[in-house]
């Protein structure tokens, strides 16, 4: 297989895997920027090792036992408590490790599914799918590492806003896929959904500014 | 550890009770999307994902509008 043919054959796996790597990188970056880098990076390495064992021995495994919202909720609460006390966390950050571990393991398992699906046609298809996934992993991880520093300068609430919009977008996209809905352009629909979610969120913030011009601490939970 | 357990309890309670209306709305939106994707005509089935997007948008706006009105009312009465 020449390089051009390999590149064309690897493209579907590259795009699909890139989506998964972006999901994992988003969560690891969000945890790292808000809680410190050591724990999420350890979680990421542990997840990569677990994934290697799973793929090498068991093939694929389902890891969706602990709801992500629960872990992220605990983590937000802990951060708020520590800030209220004017303290910094000194003991090992287990929540940060678990959130990153789970995100990387789950998305990594999905990448394994993608490679198996695209590579099922034969040896050359498997080779192309693996190259596509590896290229996506290298590029997304490299980009995540590159923006890691500048990201710390982004206000935390803006970061949460963007991460929330991205997780909502991926949730909508994958639920649609799961129930058999067809998205025009498949994964290319994701930026359109993201734009709609961001526009809606921005409009909602403007709406709240009009309803409560004097400002108020408004949470969805207080409905 | 007790902090973690309290966090689990608070978040589970928050998910099921405090955010109840939003959660019910989200589940209804998912159920409607599933029904459309499974049982509707082919033309509508292809748009099932966008129907979900529209319902999520409406849920977000309606939920925040209500939150804003409630906050405004609380501030006026306090």
Interface residues (C-beta under 8 A of the other chain):
Chain A: X69 X70 X73 X74 X77 X78 X81 X94 X95 X168 X172 X173 X175 X176 X179 X180 X181 X182 X183 X189 X193 X196 X197 X200 X201 X203 X204 X207 X208 X211 X212 X214 X216 X217 X218 X219 X220 X221 X222 X223
Chain B: X3 X4 X7 X8 X10 X11 X12 X14 X15 X18 X19 X21 X22 X30 X33 X34 X36 X37 X38 X45 X46 X47 X48 X49 X52 X53 X56 X57 X60 X61 X63 X64 X65 X66 X67 X68 X69 X70 X71 X72 X74 X75
